[in-house]
């Protein structure tokens, strides 16, 4: 049975409060992060903000609609990651109201697969600058300037949540990678708290140093790379928790994933 983001809220809250939830995959595999946020979050705060950020509507049965409705915190960056393959000449082009949303950065992340021509992802980093609801429309444009695919993300920018939801769009059977800034020397680490294993599989986790050298550099940061595969069409949620040396949750990163056929 496919899960909507709304249904996943129950799972997120249960996990945040330490309740065992059957059918969900949890992991304590970790990689340290900078931990710039030092205030511990209570279990109640974790549950409230995760639930508010995922923001599913229990009366809305359309999983795709739920998964492309992203709640973001005003003034905070969020990312939308779309499967792409520059070798084909196709590219994603976004249109949006720049009075309420700002494009901060756009980059391409190559596939972790060794297969020739394997698709990677266009990663768009935005910031919600004005509260309210707006739409980002992405068109997948051919070399002949023809739109061959499109997807709309509805952005609800608010001051009522602490954590923004990030989006991923991927094809069934394809891998995608989520990067999280990290620094093992701080004692903080990321835990993969939750993902929906009915539609997603964790393929690999690795750390990439920000220093290009064969020898270790004390205090050097880098990026934790979590690679997943969309195994079934539908939607799924991913929740990462940043854990302090005192074993307190100090930050959350939330992803809403759409897996297309």
C-alpha positions as CSV (number, residue, x, y, z in Angstrom):
1,X,0.0,0.0,0.0
2,X,1.4,3.4,-1.0
3,X,2.0,5.9,1.7
4,X,1.2,9.6,1.4
5,X,3.2,12.2,3.1
6,X,0.3,12.8,5.4
7,X,0.4,9.1,6.5
8,X,4.1,9.4,7.0
9,X,3.5,12.1,9.7
10,X,2.4,9.4,12.1
11,X,5.6,7.5,11.4
12,X,7.8,10.6,11.9
13,X,6.1,11.6,15.2
14,X,6.2,8.0,16.5
15,X,10.0,7.8,15.8
16,X,10.7,11.2,17.2
17,X,9.0,10.2,20.4
18,X,10.8,6.9,20.5
19,X,7.8,4.7,19.6
20,X,8.6,1.6,17.6
21,X,6.8,1.7,14.2
22,X,6.5,-1.5,12.1
23,X,7.2,-1.2,8.4
24,X,9.6,1.7,8.6
25,X,13.4,1.5,8.4
26,X,15.6,3.3,10.9
27,X,19.3,3.5,11.1
28,X,21.9,4.7,13.6
29,X,24.7,4.7,11.0
30,X,26.2,8.1,11.4
31,X,28.7,10.6,10.2
32,X,29.7,13.7,12.2
33,X,28.5,17.2,11.2
34,X,29.6,20.7,12.2
35,X,26.8,21.0,14.7
36,X,26.5,24.8,14.5
37,X,23.2,24.5,16.3
38,X,24.0,23.8,19.9
39,X,20.5,24.0,21.5
40,X,19.1,20.6,22.2
41,X,15.7,19.9,20.8
42,X,13.2,18.1,23.0
43,X,11.4,15.0,21.6
44,X,8.2,17.1,21.5
45,X,9.9,19.8,19.5
46,X,11.3,17.3,17.1
47,X,7.9,15.7,16.6
48,X,6.1,19.1,16.2
49,X,8.5,20.6,13.7
50,X,8.9,17.4,11.6
51,X,5.1,17.1,11.5
52,X,4.6,20.7,10.6
53,X,7.3,20.7,8.0
54,X,6.1,17.6,6.2
55,X,2.7,19.2,6.4
56,X,0.5,16.5,4.7
57,X,-3.2,17.1,4.5
58,X,-5.1,14.1,5.9
59,X,-8.1,14.9,3.6
60,X,-5.9,14.8,0.5
61,X,-5.6,11.3,-0.9
62,X,-3.2,12.4,-3.8
63,X,0.2,11.2,-2.7
64,X,1.9,13.1,-5.6
65,X,0.3,16.3,-4.6
66,X,1.3,15.8,-1.0
67,X,4.9,15.1,-1.9
68,X,5.3,18.2,-4.1
69,X,3.8,20.5,-1.5
70,X,6.8,21.7,0.5
71,X,6.6,23.7,3.7
72,X,9.6,25.9,4.2
73,X,10.8,28.3,6.9
74,X,10.9,31.9,5.9
75,X,14.5,33.0,5.3
76,X,15.8,29.4,5.2
77,X,17.3,27.6,2.2
78,X,15.7,24.6,0.7
79,X,16.6,22.4,-2.2
80,X,14.7,20.7,-5.1
81,X,16.6,17.9,-6.8
82,X,15.5,16.7,-10.2
83,X,16.9,13.7,-12.2
84,X,18.8,15.0,-15.2
85,X,21.3,13.9,-17.8
86,X,23.3,16.8,-19.5
87,X,24.7,14.4,-22.1
88,X,21.3,14.3,-23.8
89,X,21.1,18.1,-24.1
90,X,18.0,18.2,-22.0
91,X,17.8,20.6,-19.0
92,X,15.4,21.6,-16.2
93,X,14.3,25.3,-16.3
94,X,12.4,26.7,-13.4
95,X,9.9,29.6,-13.4
96,X,8.7,31.2,-10.1
97,X,7.6,34.4,-8.5
98,X,10.9,36.1,-7.5
99,X,9.1,38.4,-5.1
100,X,8.5,35.5,-2.7
101,X,11.2,33.0,-3.7
102,X,14.9,33.6,-4.5
103,X,17.1,31.2,-6.5
104,X,20.3,30.9,-4.4
105,X,22.3,28.4,-6.4
106,X,22.0,25.8,-9.2
107,X,24.4,22.9,-9.7
108,X,24.6,19.5,-11.3
109,X,25.5,16.4,-9.2
110,X,26.9,13.5,-11.2
111,X,25.6,10.0,-10.7
112,X,27.5,7.8,-8.3
113,X,27.0,4.9,-10.8
114,X,30.0,3.8,-12.9
115,X,27.6,3.2,-15.8
116,X,28.3,5.3,-18.9
117,X,25.6,7.9,-19.4
118,X,23.9,7.3,-16.0
119,X,21.7,10.3,-15.1
120,X,22.6,12.6,-12.2
121,X,20.6,15.4,-10.8
122,X,20.1,19.2,-11.2
123,X,20.0,20.6,-7.7
124,X,18.3,24.0,-7.2
125,X,18.7,25.8,-3.9
126,X,16.0,28.4,-3.2
127,X,15.1,30.6,-0.2
128,X,11.6,31.5,0.8
129,X,11.8,35.3,1.3
130,X,8.1,36.1,1.8
131,X,5.4,34.2,3.7
132,X,2.6,32.8,1.7
133,X,2.0,30.1,-1.0
134,X,3.7,30.2,-4.4
135,X,4.5,27.7,-7.2
136,X,7.8,26.7,-8.8
137,X,7.2,25.2,-12.2
138,X,10.1,23.1,-13.7
139,X,10.1,22.3,-17.4
140,X,12.4,19.7,-18.8
141,X,13.4,21.3,-22.1
142,X,14.9,19.5,-25.1
143,X,17.8,20.8,-27.3
144,X,15.0,21.9,-29.7
145,X,13.5,24.0,-26.9
146,X,10.5,21.7,-26.5
147,X,9.1,20.9,-23.1
148,X,9.0,17.1,-22.7
149,X,8.2,16.9,-19.0
150,X,7.1,19.3,-16.2
151,X,6.5,19.3,-12.5
152,X,5.1,21.9,-10.2
153,X,6.2,22.3,-6.6
154,X,3.8,24.3,-4.3
155,X,5.8,26.2,-1.7
156,X,4.2,27.2,1.6
157,X,6.6,29.7,3.2
158,X,5.8,30.3,6.8
159,X,7.3,31.4,10.2
160,X,5.5,28.6,12.1
161,X,8.1,25.9,11.3
162,X,11.8,25.6,12.1
163,X,12.8,23.2,9.3
164,X,12.2,23.4,5.6
165,X,11.2,20.3,3.5
166,X,13.5,19.5,0.5
167,X,12.2,17.8,-2.6
168,X,13.5,15.0,-4.8
169,X,12.1,13.8,-8.2
170,X,13.7,10.6,-9.5
171,X,12.7,7.7,-11.9
172,X,12.1,4.2,-10.6
173,X,15.3,2.2,-10.5
174,X,17.6,5.2,-10.4
175,X,19.9,6.3,-7.6
176,X,20.0,9.8,-6.1
177,X,22.4,11.2,-3.5
178,X,21.6,13.5,-0.5
179,X,24.6,15.6,0.7
180,X,24.9,16.8,4.3
181,X,27.7,19.1,5.5
182,X,29.7,17.3,8.1
183,X,32.8,17.5,10.3
184,X,33.9,14.5,12.3
185,X,36.2,16.5,14.6
186,X,33.2,18.3,16.3
187,X,31.7,15.2,17.8
188,X,28.3,15.9,16.1
189,X,27.0,13.3,13.7
190,X,24.1,12.7,11.3
191,X,21.8,9.8,11.8
192,X,19.4,8.5,9.1
193,X,16.4,8.4,11.4
194,X,13.7,7.3,9.0
195,X,13.0,6.5,5.4
196,X,10.2,4.7,3.6
197,X,11.5,1.3,2.7
198,X,8.4,0.5,0.6
199,X,9.6,2.9,-2.1
200,X,13.2,3.6,-1.2
201,X,16.4,1.6,-0.6
202,X,19.6,3.0,1.0
203,X,22.4,2.0,-1.4
204,X,25.5,3.6,0.2
205,X,26.8,6.0,2.7
206,X,30.2,7.7,2.5
207,X,32.1,10.7,3.6
208,X,33.8,13.1,1.1
209,X,36.5,15.4,2.6
210,X,36.6,19.0,1.6
211,X,40.4,18.8,1.5
212,X,41.9,17.3,-1.7
213,X,44.8,15.4,-0.1
214,X,45.7,11.8,0.6
215,X,46.6,12.6,4.2
216,X,44.1,13.4,6.9
217,X,43.8,17.1,8.0
218,X,42.8,17.7,11.6
219,X,39.5,19.6,11.8
220,X,38.8,19.3,8.1
221,X,35.1,19.2,7.2
222,X,33.4,17.6,4.3
223,X,30.1,16.1,3.2
224,X,28.2,13.0,4.2
225,X,26.7,11.4,1.0
226,X,23.7,9.2,1.4
227,X,22.7,7.4,-1.8
228,X,19.3,5.9,-2.2
229,X,17.4,4.2,-5.0
230,X,13.8,4.7,-5.9
231,X,12.6,1.1,-6.0
232,X,8.8,1.6,-6.4
233,X,6.8,4.3,-8.0
234,X,5.1,6.5,-5.5
235,X,6.3,8.8,-2.7
236,X,8.5,8.5,0.4
237,X,9.9,10.6,3.1
238,X,13.5,10.7,4.5
239,X,14.4,12.2,7.9
240,X,17.9,12.9,9.1
241,X,18.8,13.9,12.7
242,X,21.9,15.7,13.8
243,X,23.1,14.3,17.2
244,X,25.4,16.1,19.6
245,X,28.1,14.5,21.7
246,X,25.6,14.5,24.5
247,X,23.2,12.4,22.4
248,X,20.7,15.3,21.9
249,X,18.9,16.1,18.6
250,X,20.1,19.5,17.5
251,X,18.9,19.7,13.9
252,X,16.7,18.0,11.3
253,X,16.9,17.6,7.6
254,X,13.7,16.4,5.8
255,X,13.2,15.2,2.2
256,X,10.0,14.5,0.3
257,X,10.7,12.1,-2.6
258,X,8.6,11.4,-5.7
259,X,9.5,8.3,-7.7
260,X,8.2,8.3,-11.3
261,X,7.8,5.4,-13.7
